[in-house]
Amino acid sequence: MSMLQQKMSCPDNSAEQFEQDGFFIARGLLSPADVETIRETFMQQAANGPVEGLSETHRPVGNASRGYDKSDPLSFYPRMMQPHQHPELAVGPVAMKYMLHPSLHPLLKAFIGQEPVAVQSMFYFKPPGARGQDLHQDNFYLRVKPDTCMAAWIAIDDADEENGGMVVVPGTQNMEIACPEPSDRSRFFTDHHIEPPPGMKPVATNLKAGDVLFFNGSLIHGSYENSSKDRFRRSLICHYVPDNSSELSQWYTTRLRFDGTTISIAPAQGGGPCGNLQEIAKPH
Ligand SMILES: O=C(O)CCC(=O)C(=O)O
């Protein structure tokens, strides 16, 4: 794609906004038909509950790992991890198609400043009553060097404060990666919390189905409970790294450019100020 085509396919001030806030919302990037395909395919896949090898049925609790309580809405609808790695299932080709969808490419390239390389996909169902994901920074987990990772969070339903839409802390993209504190597990299904710096606060992103929220891997973000009675808050979430990345956590095994070619990136080395990252920074 030429620079002119790339500029024309990005909203005018998207790169400036992204640079300033650490995130950007592209409204209506996917069509209603695309959204319906994704929603229906994942709902059918989940019709009988968790799928072996795809759904995340256990979460770390301290040093152990525990299944969801039967009364937890997430026990029937846990998130699905790396669906694009399952060509044998209906969700596989769909996740792959949208992880590498041409509509995402110009924005990712403009924000990353290089060719984006896809490394992860996830699908969250977040049914009514489900807990959220506490505030965190993605690059704590992906451990990309020398730069950082990037998320494309695709709204499959309208996602707002009532049903546990995403919150972001603008400006925190310039922070170092911080060591997490324990989360409040009565509100969040994940076990890590990052406190925003004094004076910085989470703000709600109110998304419509088909909108895509792009955010920098250092930005503090997360979501609260789905307090609605009957509204799912589904999302397809994909992560990307810059083409010149020299390190990436060993837990992420995909490295796919949008043209289908692959690159190699060495596994991230060493621990750090937060301890043995090989264990505590498993995919979140
Ligand atoms: O969708 C959510 O509730 C949280 C997702 C998230 O924080 C992430 O993918 O990093």
PDBQT file of the ligand as one rigid body, heavy atoms in Angstrom, charges set to zero:
ROOT
HETATM    1  O1  LIG A 301     -12.158  -7.262  27.446  1.00  0.00    +0.000 OA
HETATM    2  C1  LIG A 301     -11.865  -7.056  28.612  1.00  0.00    +0.000 C 
HETATM    3  O2  LIG A 301     -12.690  -7.008  29.500  1.00  0.00    +0.000 OA
HETATM    4  C2  LIG A 301     -10.424  -6.845  28.973  1.00  0.00    +0.000 C 
HETATM    5  C3  LIG A 301      -9.498  -7.162  27.837  1.00  0.00    +0.000 C 
HETATM    6  C4  LIG A 301      -8.120  -6.738  28.109  1.00  0.00    +0.000 C 
HETATM    7  O3  LIG A 301      -7.860  -5.995  29.007  1.00  0.00    +0.000 OA
HETATM    8  C5  LIG A 301      -7.025  -7.196  27.274  1.00  0.00    +0.000 C 
HETATM    9  O4  LIG A 301      -7.256  -7.930  26.330  1.00  0.00    +0.000 OA
HETATM   10  O5  LIG A 301      -5.874  -6.839  27.552  1.00  0.00    +0.000 OA
ENDROOT
TORSDOF 0
